[in-house]
Amino acid sequence: QVQLVESGGGLVQAGGSLKLSCATSIRTFSNYAMGWFRQAPGKEREFVAGINWSGSITKYADFVKGRFTISRDNAKNTGYLQMNSLKPEDTAVYYCAARRLTVTIQRDYDYWGQGTQVTVSS
C-alpha cells in the first residue's frame, strides 16, 4: 500500500519559514509527479505547487510565487516544500500528492498524504 507522510508543519510567526517534507513509499517514485495542496477551514483544497518526475518542470500558484520552492530527491523518495515569507493567510493543512508522469494543478492525483498543519501568527 502506497503511503505519503508529510512532516515539518507547525506554528511560525509571519515572515518566518518552514520546510515541509513528504516521504513516500512509492518504489518507482521517479516515475511520479508531485504536488502540494492546502486547505484552510471552510475553504476548498487548492493547488500550491507541483513538480514533474525529474524536477525540470515546476508550477506554482500565483499566491506563493517567489516565496515557496518545491523540490524533490528521487534517491530518497521524498518531496519538499520550502516556504519563506509566510503570511497569516498561508495558514492551512498542507497535503502532498503524487501522480504518474505529468504534473498538474488539478486535484487529479493518485495518492495523497494525511496532511500537516501550518499555522502562521500575525
C-alpha positions as protocol buffer text, in pm:
chain_id: "A"
residue {
  index: 1
  type: GLN
  ca { x: 0 y: 0 z: 0 }
}
residue {
  index: 2
  type: VAL
  ca { x: 137 y: 337 z: -101 }
}
residue {
  index: 3
  type: GLN
  ca { x: 191 y: 587 z: 177 }
}
residue {
  index: 4
  type: LEU
  ca { x: 274 y: 956 z: 170 }
}
residue {
  index: 5
  type: VAL
  ca { x: 368 y: 1111 z: 503 }
}
residue {
  index: 6
  type: GLU
  ca { x: 406 y: 1485 z: 546 }
}
residue {
  index: 7
  type: SER
  ca { x: 617 y: 1643 z: 817 }
}
residue {
  index: 8
  type: GLY
  ca { x: 760 y: 1982 z: 907 }
}
residue {
  index: 9
  type: GLY
  ca { x: 443 y: 2173 z: 979 }
}
residue {
  index: 10
  type: GLY
  ca { x: 399 y: 2386 z: 1287 }
}
residue {
  index: 11
  type: LEU
  ca { x: 344 y: 2731 z: 1427 }
}
residue {
  index: 12
  type: VAL
  ca { x: 552 y: 3018 z: 1292 }
}
residue {
  index: 13
  type: GLN
  ca { x: 534 y: 3395 z: 1305 }
}
residue {
  index: 14
  type: ALA
  ca { x: 455 y: 3599 z: 997 }
}
residue {
  index: 15
  type: GLY
  ca { x: 768 y: 3643 z: 788 }
}
residue {
  index: 16
  type: GLY
  ca { x: 913 y: 3315 z: 907 }
}
residue {
  index: 17
  type: SER
  ca { x: 995 y: 2996 z: 720 }
}
residue {
  index: 18
  type: LEU
  ca { x: 909 y: 2629 z: 729 }
}
residue {
  index: 19
  type: LYS
  ca { x: 1018 y: 2335 z: 517 }
}
residue {
  index: 20
  type: LEU
  ca { x: 768 y: 2058 z: 461 }
}
residue {
  index: 21
  type: SER
  ca { x: 875 y: 1708 z: 366 }
}
residue {
  index: 22
  type: CYS
  ca { x: 674 y: 1433 z: 202 }
}
residue {
  index: 23
  type: ALA
  ca { x: 818 y: 1087 z: 244 }
}
residue {
  index: 24
  type: THR
  ca { x: 669 y: 828 z: 12 }
}
residue {
  index: 25
  type: SER
  ca { x: 672 y: 451 z: -12 }
}
residue {
  index: 26
  type: ILE
  ca { x: 647 y: 462 z: -390 }
}
residue {
  index: 27
  type: ARG
  ca { x: 916 y: 232 z: -524 }
}
residue {
  index: 28
  type: THR
  ca { x: 912 y: 394 z: -867 }
}
residue {
  index: 29
  type: PHE
  ca { x: 898 y: 746 z: -725 }
}
residue {
  index: 30
  type: SER
  ca { x: 1099 y: 885 z: -1016 }
}
residue {
  index: 31
  type: ASN
  ca { x: 801 y: 799 z: -1241 }
}
residue {
  index: 32
  type: TYR
  ca { x: 569 y: 1023 z: -1043 }
}
residue {
  index: 33
  type: ALA
  ca { x: 495 y: 1392 z: -1039 }
}
residue {
  index: 34
  type: MET
  ca { x: 431 y: 1553 z: -701 }
}
residue {
  index: 35
  type: GLY
  ca { x: 204 y: 1825 z: -587 }
}
residue {
  index: 36
  type: TRP
  ca { x: 139 y: 2024 z: -274 }
}
residue {
  index: 37
  type: PHE
  ca { x: -210 y: 2144 z: -191 }
}
residue {
  index: 38
  type: ARG
  ca { x: -358 y: 2322 z: 106 }
}
residue {
  index: 39
  type: GLN
  ca { x: -696 y: 2353 z: 269 }
}
residue {
  index: 40
  type: ALA
  ca { x: -797 y: 2624 z: 511 }
}
residue {
  index: 41
  type: PRO
  ca { x: -1106 y: 2589 z: 732 }
}
residue {
  index: 42
  type: GLY
  ca { x: -1422 y: 2642 z: 532 }
}
residue {
  index: 43
  type: LYS
  ca { x: -1237 y: 2657 z: 202 }
}
residue {
  index: 44
  type: GLU
  ca { x: -1174 y: 2414 z: -80 }
}
residue {
  index: 45
  type: ARG
  ca { x: -845 y: 2237 z: -119 }
}
residue {
  index: 46
  type: GLU
  ca { x: -627 y: 2441 z: -352 }
}
residue {
  index: 47
  type: PHE
  ca { x: -314 y: 2383 z: -553 }
}
residue {
  index: 48
  type: VAL
  ca { x: 8 y: 2530 z: -414 }
}
residue {
  index: 49
  type: ALA
  ca { x: 296 y: 2385 z: -615 }
}
residue {
  index: 50
  type: GLY
  ca { x: 384 y: 2093 z: -839 }
}
residue {
  index: 51
  type: ILE
  ca { x: 694 y: 1930 z: -981 }
}
residue {
  index: 52
  type: ASN
  ca { x: 742 y: 1678 z: -1256 }
}
residue {
  index: 53
  type: TRP
  ca { x: 925 y: 1348 z: -1220 }
}
residue {
  index: 54
  type: SER
  ca { x: 1271 y: 1487 z: -1289 }
}
residue {
  index: 55
  type: GLY
  ca { x: 1235 y: 1826 z: -1126 }
}
residue {
  index: 56
  type: SER
  ca { x: 1278 y: 2007 z: -1457 }
}
residue {
  index: 57
  type: ILE
  ca { x: 923 y: 2147 z: -1455 }
}
residue {
  index: 58
  type: THR
  ca { x: 767 y: 2327 z: -1162 }
}
residue {
  index: 59
  type: LYS
  ca { x: 434 y: 2502 z: -1127 }
}
residue {
  index: 60
  type: TYR
  ca { x: 321 y: 2745 z: -860 }
}
residue {
  index: 61
  type: ALA
  ca { x: 2 y: 2914 z: -758 }
}
residue {
  index: 62
  type: ASP
  ca { x: 26 y: 3289 z: -803 }
}
residue {
  index: 63
  type: PHE
  ca { x: -13 y: 3350 z: -431 }
}
residue {
  index: 64
  type: VAL
  ca { x: 311 y: 3163 z: -349 }
}
residue {
  index: 65
  type: LYS
  ca { x: 533 y: 3259 z: -639 }
}
residue {
  index: 66
  type: GLY
  ca { x: 863 y: 3396 z: -516 }
}
residue {
  index: 67
  type: ARG
  ca { x: 801 y: 3270 z: -161 }
}
residue {
  index: 68
  type: PHE
  ca { x: 769 y: 2891 z: -189 }
}
residue {
  index: 69
  type: THR
  ca { x: 1000 y: 2644 z: -362 }
}
residue {
  index: 70
  type: ILE
  ca { x: 913 y: 2286 z: -446 }
}
residue {
  index: 71
  type: SER
  ca { x: 1184 y: 2025 z: -488 }
}
residue {
  index: 72
  type: ARG
  ca { x: 1239 y: 1651 z: -473 }
}
residue {
  index: 73
  type: ASP
  ca { x: 1504 y: 1391 z: -404 }
}
residue {
  index: 74
  type: ASN
  ca { x: 1426 y: 1079 z: -605 }
}
residue {
  index: 75
  type: ALA
  ca { x: 1700 y: 882 z: -431 }
}
residue {
  index: 76
  type: LYS
  ca { x: 1516 y: 937 z: -102 }
}
residue {
  index: 77
  type: ASN
  ca { x: 1163 y: 904 z: -245 }
}
residue {
  index: 78
  type: THR
  ca { x: 1090 y: 1239 z: -83 }
}
residue {
  index: 79
  type: GLY
  ca { x: 948 y: 1574 z: -188 }
}
residue {
  index: 80
  type: TYR
  ca { x: 985 y: 1911 z: -23 }
}
residue {
  index: 81
  type: LEU
  ca { x: 817 y: 2246 z: 1 }
}
residue {
  index: 82
  type: GLN
  ca { x: 1030 y: 2533 z: 129 }
}
residue {
  index: 83
  type: MET
  ca { x: 804 y: 2812 z: 249 }
}
residue {
  index: 84
  type: ASN
  ca { x: 952 y: 3156 z: 313 }
}
residue {
  index: 85
  type: SER
  ca { x: 798 y: 3491 z: 399 }
}
residue {
  index: 86
  type: LEU
  ca { x: 497 y: 3319 z: 544 }
}
residue {
  index: 87
  type: LYS
  ca { x: 175 y: 3513 z: 589 }
}
residue {
  index: 88
  type: PRO
  ca { x: -122 y: 3451 z: 819 }
}
residue {
  index: 89
  type: GLU
  ca { x: -329 y: 3367 z: 510 }
}
residue {
  index: 90
  type: ASP
  ca { x: -96 y: 3074 z: 446 }
}
residue {
  index: 91
  type: THR
  ca { x: -245 y: 2903 z: 750 }
}
residue {
  index: 92
  type: ALA
  ca { x: -391 y: 2571 z: 636 }
}
residue {
  index: 93
  type: VAL
  ca { x: -345 y: 2197 z: 635 }
}
residue {
  index: 94
  type: TYR
  ca { x: -88 y: 2115 z: 368 }
}
residue {
  index: 95
  type: TYR
  ca { x: -113 y: 1793 z: 170 }
}
residue {
  index: 96
  type: CYS
  ca { x: 133 y: 1628 z: -63 }
}
residue {
  index: 97
  type: ALA
  ca { x: 14 y: 1416 z: -352 }
}
residue {
  index: 98
  type: ALA
  ca { x: 163 y: 1201 z: -626 }
}
residue {
  index: 99
  type: ARG
  ca { x: 50 y: 1103 z: -974 }
}
residue {
  index: 100
  type: ARG
  ca { x: 215 y: 915 z: -1256 }
}
residue {
  index: 101
  type: LEU
  ca { x: 419 y: 1113 z: -1506 }
}
residue {
  index: 102
  type: THR
  ca { x: 283 y: 1462 z: -1565 }
}
residue {
  index: 103
  type: VAL
  ca { x: 235 y: 1739 z: -1314 }
}
residue {
  index: 104
  type: THR
  ca { x: -99 y: 1916 z: -1297 }
}
residue {
  index: 105
  type: ILE
  ca { x: -256 y: 2196 z: -1098 }
}
residue {
  index: 106
  type: GLN
  ca { x: -580 y: 1997 z: -1078 }
}
residue {
  index: 107
  type: ARG
  ca { x: -658 y: 1766 z: -786 }
}
residue {
  index: 108
  type: ASP
  ca { x: -629 y: 1464 z: -1015 }
}
residue {
  index: 109
  type: TYR
  ca { x: -358 y: 1287 z: -815 }
}
residue {
  index: 110
  type: ASP
  ca { x: -340 y: 915 z: -745 }
}
residue {
  index: 111
  type: TYR
  ca { x: -209 y: 924 z: -390 }
}
residue {
  index: 112
  type: TRP
  ca { x: -247 y: 1170 z: -102 }
}
residue {
  index: 113
  type: GLY
  ca { x: -91 y: 1219 z: 236 }
}
residue {
  index: 114
  type: GLN
  ca { x: -282 y: 1286 z: 557 }
}
residue {
  index: 115
  type: GLY
  ca { x: -171 y: 1647 z: 579 }
}
residue {
  index: 116
  type: THR
  ca { x: 32 y: 1862 z: 814 }
}
residue {
  index: 117
  type: GLN
  ca { x: -91 y: 2176 z: 987 }
}
residue {
  index: 118
  type: VAL
  ca { x: 81 y: 2506 z: 917 }
}
residue {
  index: 119
  type: THR
  ca { x: -21 y: 2800 z: 1133 }
}
residue {
  index: 120
  type: VAL
  ca { x: 118 y: 3147 z: 1076 }
}
residue {
  index: 121
  type: SER
  ca { x: 60 y: 3400 z: 1351 }
}
residue {
  index: 122
  type: SER
  ca { x: 47 y: 3773 z: 1290 }
}
